[in-house]
Amino acid sequence: MNTKQIIEKTEALIDAQRAICSAYGLSGDSSEHIYLQVFLDKFLNDKFGNEVKNAETNTHSARNDVYTLLPMLMNGQVTVE
């Protein structure tokens, strides 16, 4: 995805969040901080979820590597230097 597409998708996301805030009565003169808070909460939530998923994947990979290497070490197929 190029920069222009990212900007367009971000603006569309912000517009959608503004519509949601407006529908629930959270719009007005001082609502920009509410929009910002909603956007940051969504961004951080998505980022956190992605990091957790990556950590789980890396943990499973490391665990699988240990279970793969341990029998090889015991059989002498692999040596540790």
Backbone torsions as a table, in degrees:
resi	resn	phi	psi	omega
1	MET	NA	133.5	179.8
2	ASN	-89.5	175.2	-175.1
3	THR	-61.6	-41.2	-178.9
4	LYS	-61.7	-42.5	179.0
5	GLN	-65.0	-39.3	178.9
6	ILE	-63.6	-43.8	179.0
7	ILE	-62.7	-43.9	-179.7
8	GLU	-63.2	-43.8	179.7
9	LYS	-67.0	-37.5	178.0
10	THR	-65.0	-44.7	178.4
11	GLU	-63.6	-38.8	177.7
12	ALA	-64.6	-40.2	177.8
13	LEU	-63.2	-44.3	179.4
14	ILE	-63.8	-42.0	178.4
15	ASP	-62.5	-40.8	178.6
16	ALA	-65.1	-40.2	178.8
17	GLN	-68.3	-36.1	175.5
18	ARG	-62.8	-40.7	179.0
19	ALA	-63.6	-41.3	178.9
20	ILE	-64.7	-45.8	178.9
21	CYS	-61.2	-41.2	179.8
22	SER	-64.5	-40.2	-179.6
23	ALA	-64.1	-29.4	-179.5
24	TYR	-99.9	16.0	174.5
25	GLY	76.7	23.7	-179.6
26	LEU	-104.0	23.6	179.5
27	SER	-106.6	161.8	-179.8
28	GLY	152.3	-165.7	-176.5
29	ASP	-65.6	-38.7	-176.5
30	SER	-99.5	24.3	-173.9
31	SER	-85.6	-9.1	-178.7
32	GLU	-60.3	-37.2	178.4
33	HIS	-68.5	-29.6	176.1
34	ILE	-68.3	-44.0	177.9
35	TYR	-60.3	-44.3	-179.7
36	LEU	-62.8	-43.3	-179.4
37	GLN	-63.7	-43.0	179.0
38	VAL	-63.2	-43.7	179.8
39	PHE	-62.9	-47.0	-179.1
40	LEU	-65.6	-38.7	177.2
41	ASP	-60.9	-44.4	178.5
42	LYS	-64.4	-45.6	-179.5
43	PHE	-60.2	-48.6	-178.6
44	LEU	-66.9	-36.6	177.4
45	ASN	-63.3	-45.5	178.5
46	ASP	-64.4	-42.3	180.0
47	LYS	-63.8	-43.6	179.4
48	PHE	-62.5	-44.8	178.5
49	GLY	-60.0	-40.0	178.7
50	ASN	-66.6	-41.3	179.2
51	GLU	-65.4	-39.1	178.0
52	VAL	-64.1	-43.1	179.4
53	LYS	-62.3	-42.2	178.6
54	ASN	-65.6	-39.7	179.1
55	ALA	-64.2	-41.4	178.1
56	GLU	-63.7	-41.8	179.0
57	THR	-63.2	-45.1	-179.8
58	ASN	-65.8	-37.3	178.5
59	THR	-65.2	-44.4	178.7
60	HIS	-65.0	-37.9	178.4
61	SER	-64.4	-44.6	-180.0
62	ALA	-64.7	-40.8	179.6
63	ARG	-63.9	-43.1	178.5
64	ASN	-64.8	-36.7	177.8
65	ASP	-64.0	-41.7	179.3
66	VAL	-63.1	-45.6	-179.1
67	TYR	-68.6	-24.0	176.8
68	THR	-80.8	-42.3	-175.2
69	LEU	-77.1	-32.9	-176.4
70	LEU	-58.4	-50.6	177.6
71	PRO	-62.3	-34.7	179.0
72	MET	-66.1	-38.0	176.4
73	LEU	-64.8	-42.6	-177.6
74	MET	-67.3	-32.5	-179.8
75	ASN	-86.2	-3.5	179.4
76	GLY	80.9	10.5	179.5
77	GLN	-74.6	-26.0	-179.7
78	VAL	-129.0	140.1	175.8
79	THR	-116.5	150.4	178.4
80	VAL	-103.7	128.0	-179.1
81	GLU	-96.1	NA	NA
